[in-house]
């Protein structure tokens, strides 16, 4: 009996569940600094982020194409293996959300997908060039976020050094509305496309789409809507970690961190490269914090976040791989 359409339905549900958890998990990316500096109330910040996540998610499909075709062999990977990959990613997202750690949903999804394919079919199912490109981008993008945020903050400090503090911060609080919107838009433009890519991979694997087909419109819209809904729910634990447990932020620091992070993310999206928006905004926050005294940065919290980053790909990959072994012959 052909269970293709049943598996497609399961994968779509799992993929949208992952996208929803991504929105919940990564709501902090766009709004943590804005809420912490009181540029916006929590409710307004979450609503703004949800709308702009949706708009950002529908502007391009370059990242979706890469996820769907650049990491694993779409004709070798089967539908149960795609399902196993999503289970691995969702499990890791839920664990780190519960712990309040801003780990990377991108890392979780990539780890789950690669781990599931590797456990089920071995190295022949993996596109080494695509994996290498992804790993390089995932490592360099936080470094760029840190560097750009540091330089931008230093430049802003020079510009405003002779101006009165209170009215200057009031102006930056207004500017944060723009930088937070930019950050939310950029987050949607990169992160939601990863789910689009997974669903497209499943459709190609099931021979319901040719390998060179564009991402279907219904996949684009449902993925964008799921992420927006998750963002609307908000990730309060991670917002607290990102907004107040790394650095004591002023509106100027929040503006610089969001602007730098969003710029790096949009460049990656333009080139179709999946990166971790969580890593980029966290490193940007550390970058603006580095312009102050070293003790102003809470390095203990930063270390915990880095450890979560390090273990995300192998952790999600292990869960995805074990699920793949269980589901391989279904």
C-alpha positions as CSV (number, residue, x, y, z in Angstrom):
1,X,0.0,0.0,0.0
2,X,1.3,3.4,-1.0
3,X,1.6,5.7,2.0
4,X,3.2,8.6,0.2
5,X,0.4,11.1,0.7
6,X,0.1,10.1,4.4
7,X,3.8,10.7,4.9
8,X,3.6,14.0,3.1
9,X,0.8,15.1,5.4
10,X,2.8,14.0,8.5
11,X,5.9,15.9,7.2
12,X,3.9,19.1,6.5
13,X,2.4,19.0,10.0
14,X,5.9,18.4,11.6
15,X,7.5,21.1,9.4
16,X,4.9,23.6,10.4
17,X,5.2,22.5,14.0
18,X,9.0,23.1,13.7
19,X,8.4,26.5,12.1
20,X,6.0,27.4,14.9
21,X,8.5,26.3,17.5
22,X,11.1,28.4,15.6
23,X,8.9,31.4,15.9
24,X,8.4,30.8,19.6
25,X,12.1,30.1,20.2
26,X,13.4,32.9,18.1
27,X,11.0,35.7,19.0
28,X,13.8,37.0,21.2
29,X,15.9,37.6,18.1
30,X,13.9,40.6,17.0
31,X,12.4,42.0,20.2
32,X,14.6,41.2,23.2
33,X,16.6,44.4,23.2
34,X,13.5,46.5,22.3
35,X,11.6,45.2,25.2
36,X,14.5,45.4,27.6
37,X,15.2,49.1,26.8
38,X,11.4,49.8,26.9
39,X,11.3,51.0,23.4
40,X,8.1,48.9,23.0
41,X,5.9,47.0,25.4
42,X,6.1,43.2,25.2
43,X,2.7,42.9,23.5
44,X,3.4,45.5,20.8
45,X,6.9,44.2,20.2
46,X,5.6,40.6,19.7
47,X,2.8,41.8,17.3
48,X,5.2,43.8,15.2
49,X,7.7,41.0,15.1
50,X,5.0,38.5,14.0
51,X,3.8,40.7,11.1
52,X,7.3,41.4,9.9
53,X,8.4,37.8,10.2
54,X,5.6,36.9,7.8
55,X,6.5,39.6,5.3
56,X,10.2,38.7,5.4
57,X,9.4,35.0,4.9
58,X,7.7,35.6,1.6
59,X,10.2,37.9,-0.1
60,X,12.6,35.2,-1.4
61,X,13.2,31.4,-1.6
62,X,16.9,31.3,-2.2
63,X,17.6,29.8,1.3
64,X,14.7,27.3,0.8
65,X,16.3,26.0,-2.4
66,X,19.6,25.5,-0.7
67,X,18.1,23.6,2.3
68,X,15.9,21.5,-0.1
69,X,18.7,20.5,-2.5
70,X,22.1,21.5,-1.2
71,X,22.6,19.4,1.9
72,X,21.4,15.9,1.2
73,X,20.5,13.9,-1.9
74,X,16.7,14.5,-2.4
75,X,16.4,11.4,-4.6
76,X,18.0,9.1,-2.0
77,X,16.4,10.5,1.1
78,X,13.0,9.1,1.8
79,X,9.9,10.6,3.4
80,X,10.3,8.8,6.8
81,X,13.9,10.2,7.0
82,X,12.7,13.7,6.4
83,X,10.2,13.1,9.2
84,X,12.9,11.9,11.5
85,X,15.0,15.0,10.8
86,X,12.1,17.2,11.8
87,X,11.5,15.3,15.0
88,X,15.2,15.7,15.9
89,X,15.0,19.5,15.3
90,X,11.8,19.9,17.2
91,X,13.0,17.9,20.2
92,X,16.1,20.0,20.5
93,X,14.2,23.3,20.1
94,X,11.8,22.3,22.9
95,X,14.6,21.2,25.2
96,X,16.6,24.5,24.8
97,X,13.4,26.6,25.0
98,X,12.5,24.9,28.3
99,X,16.1,25.6,29.6
100,X,15.8,29.2,28.4
101,X,18.9,28.9,26.1
102,X,18.9,30.8,22.8
103,X,20.3,27.9,20.7
104,X,20.0,27.8,17.0
105,X,16.9,26.5,15.3
106,X,18.9,26.5,12.1
107,X,21.6,24.3,13.6
108,X,18.9,22.0,15.0
109,X,17.2,21.6,11.6
110,X,20.5,21.1,9.7
111,X,21.7,18.7,12.4
112,X,18.5,16.7,12.3
113,X,18.5,16.5,8.5
114,X,22.1,15.5,8.2
115,X,22.0,13.1,11.1
116,X,18.9,11.3,9.8
117,X,20.4,10.9,6.3
118,X,23.8,9.8,7.6
119,X,22.4,7.2,10.0
120,X,20.0,5.8,7.4
121,X,22.0,5.9,4.2
122,X,25.6,6.7,5.1
123,X,28.0,9.4,3.7
124,X,26.8,9.0,0.1
125,X,23.5,10.8,1.0
126,X,25.4,13.9,2.1
127,X,26.4,16.8,-0.2
128,X,29.8,17.6,1.3
129,X,30.2,20.9,-0.5
130,X,26.8,22.1,0.8
131,X,27.7,21.0,4.4
132,X,31.0,22.8,4.2
133,X,29.4,26.0,2.9
134,X,26.8,25.9,5.7
135,X,29.3,25.2,8.5
136,X,31.6,28.1,7.2
137,X,28.6,30.4,7.2
138,X,27.4,29.3,10.6
139,X,30.9,30.0,12.1
140,X,31.7,33.3,10.3
141,X,28.2,35.0,10.6
142,X,28.4,35.4,14.4
143,X,31.9,36.8,14.1
144,X,30.7,39.3,11.5
145,X,27.8,40.2,13.8
146,X,30.2,40.8,16.7
147,X,32.5,42.9,14.6
148,X,29.9,45.0,12.8
149,X,28.0,45.7,16.0
150,X,31.3,46.7,17.8
151,X,32.3,49.1,15.1
152,X,28.9,50.5,14.7
153,X,28.6,51.1,18.4
154,X,32.0,52.7,18.6
155,X,31.0,55.0,15.7
156,X,27.8,56.0,17.5
157,X,29.6,56.7,20.7
158,X,31.9,59.1,18.9
159,X,28.9,60.9,17.3
160,X,26.9,61.4,20.5
161,X,29.7,61.7,23.1
162,X,29.1,65.4,23.6
163,X,25.3,65.3,23.6
164,X,23.2,65.1,26.7
165,X,22.4,61.5,27.8
166,X,18.6,61.5,28.4
167,X,17.4,63.1,25.1
168,X,20.0,61.1,23.2
169,X,18.6,57.8,24.6
170,X,15.1,59.0,23.9
171,X,16.0,59.4,20.3
172,X,17.6,56.0,20.1
173,X,14.6,54.4,21.7
174,X,12.5,55.7,18.8
175,X,15.2,54.5,16.3
176,X,14.9,51.1,17.9
177,X,11.4,50.8,16.4
178,X,13.1,50.8,13.0
179,X,16.0,48.5,13.9
180,X,13.7,46.0,15.6
181,X,11.4,46.0,12.5
182,X,14.5,45.4,10.3
183,X,15.6,42.6,12.6
184,X,12.2,40.9,12.5
185,X,12.0,41.2,8.7
186,X,15.5,39.7,8.3
187,X,14.7,36.9,10.7
188,X,11.7,35.9,8.6
189,X,13.6,36.2,5.4
190,X,16.2,33.5,6.5
191,X,14.6,31.3,9.1
192,X,11.1,30.5,7.6
193,X,12.7,29.5,4.4
194,X,14.4,26.5,6.0
195,X,11.0,24.9,6.6
196,X,10.0,25.7,3.0
197,X,13.2,23.9,1.9
198,X,12.4,20.8,4.0
199,X,8.8,20.5,2.7
200,X,10.1,21.0,-0.9
201,X,12.7,18.2,-0.2
202,X,9.9,15.9,0.9
203,X,7.8,16.7,-2.3
204,X,10.8,16.0,-4.5
205,X,11.7,12.8,-2.6
206,X,8.1,11.6,-3.2
207,X,8.3,12.5,-6.9
208,X,5.5,15.0,-6.5
209,X,7.8,17.8,-7.8
210,X,10.7,17.7,-10.3
211,X,14.1,18.4,-8.8
212,X,14.3,21.8,-10.5
213,X,10.8,23.0,-9.4
214,X,10.4,26.2,-7.5
215,X,9.1,26.2,-4.0
216,X,5.3,26.0,-4.2
217,X,3.3,29.1,-3.2
218,X,1.2,27.1,-0.6
219,X,4.5,26.0,1.1
220,X,5.7,29.6,1.2
221,X,2.5,31.0,2.7
222,X,1.9,28.2,5.3
223,X,5.6,28.3,6.4
224,X,5.5,32.1,6.8
225,X,2.2,31.9,8.7
226,X,3.4,29.2,11.1
227,X,6.5,31.2,12.0
228,X,4.5,34.4,12.5
229,X,2.1,32.5,14.8
230,X,4.9,31.2,16.9
231,X,6.5,34.6,17.1
232,X,3.1,36.0,18.2
233,X,3.1,33.6,21.1
234,X,6.6,34.8,22.1
235,X,9.5,33.1,23.9
236,X,9.5,34.8,27.2
237,X,12.3,32.7,28.8
238,X,14.7,33.4,25.9
239,X,13.7,37.1,25.7
240,X,14.9,37.4,29.3
241,X,18.2,35.7,28.5
242,X,18.9,37.7,25.4
243,X,17.7,41.0,26.7
244,X,19.1,41.3,30.1
245,X,21.4,38.4,31.0
246,X,24.2,39.1,28.5
247,X,24.7,42.8,28.7
248,X,23.0,45.8,30.4
249,X,21.6,47.5,27.3
250,X,20.8,51.1,26.6
251,X,18.6,52.0,23.6
252,X,21.8,53.0,21.7
253,X,23.2,49.5,22.3
254,X,19.9,47.9,21.3
255,X,19.8,49.9,18.1
256,X,23.4,49.1,17.1
257,X,23.0,45.3,17.9
258,X,19.7,45.0,16.0
259,X,21.0,47.0,13.0
260,X,24.2,45.1,12.7
261,X,22.6,41.6,13.1
262,X,19.8,42.4,10.6
263,X,22.4,43.6,8.0
264,X,24.4,40.4,8.3
265,X,21.3,38.2,8.0
266,X,20.0,40.1,4.9
267,X,23.4,39.6,3.2
268,X,23.3,35.9,3.9
269,X,19.7,35.7,2.7
270,X,20.6,37.4,-0.6
271,X,23.2,34.8,-1.3
272,X,20.8,31.9,-0.3
273,X,22.9,30.9,2.8
274,X,21.2,29.5,5.8
275,X,22.7,31.0,9.0
276,X,21.7,31.1,12.6
277,X,19.8,34.4,13.3
278,X,20.1,33.5,17.0
279,X,23.9,33.4,16.9
280,X,24.1,36.6,14.9
281,X,21.9,38.7,17.3
282,X,23.6,37.2,20.4
283,X,27.0,37.9,19.1
284,X,25.9,41.4,18.1
285,X,24.7,42.0,21.6
286,X,28.1,40.9,22.9
287,X,29.8,43.1,20.3
288,X,28.1,46.3,21.6
289,X,28.8,45.1,25.1
290,X,32.5,44.9,24.3
291,X,32.6,48.6,23.8
292,X,32.0,48.9,27.5
293,X,34.1,47.5,30.3
294,X,34.7,43.8,30.1
295,X,32.9,43.1,33.4
296,X,29.7,44.6,32.0
297,X,29.3,41.4,29.8
298,X,28.0,38.4,31.7
299,X,30.5,35.9,30.4
300,X,29.0,33.0,32.3
301,X,25.7,33.3,30.5
302,X,27.6,33.8,27.2
303,X,29.5,30.6,27.9
304,X,26.3,28.6,28.5
305,X,24.9,29.9,25.2
306,X,28.1,29.0,23.3
307,X,28.0,25.4,24.8
308,X,24.3,25.1,23.6
309,X,25.5,26.2,20.1
310,X,28.3,23.6,20.1
311,X,26.0,20.7,21.1
312,X,23.0,21.7,18.9
313,X,24.1,20.1,15.6
314,X,25.3,16.8,17.1
315,X,22.5,16.7,19.6
316,X,19.7,17.2,17.0
317,X,21.6,15.0,14.6
318,X,21.7,12.2,17.1
319,X,18.0,12.4,17.8
320,X,17.3,12.7,14.1
321,X,19.6,9.7,13.4
322,X,18.0,7.5,16.0
323,X,14.5,8.3,14.7
324,X,15.7,7.6,11.2
325,X,16.9,4.1,12.2
326,X,13.4,3.5,13.7
327,X,11.5,4.9,10.7
328,X,13.8,3.9,7.8
329,X,11.8,0.9,6.6
330,X,8.3,2.4,7.0
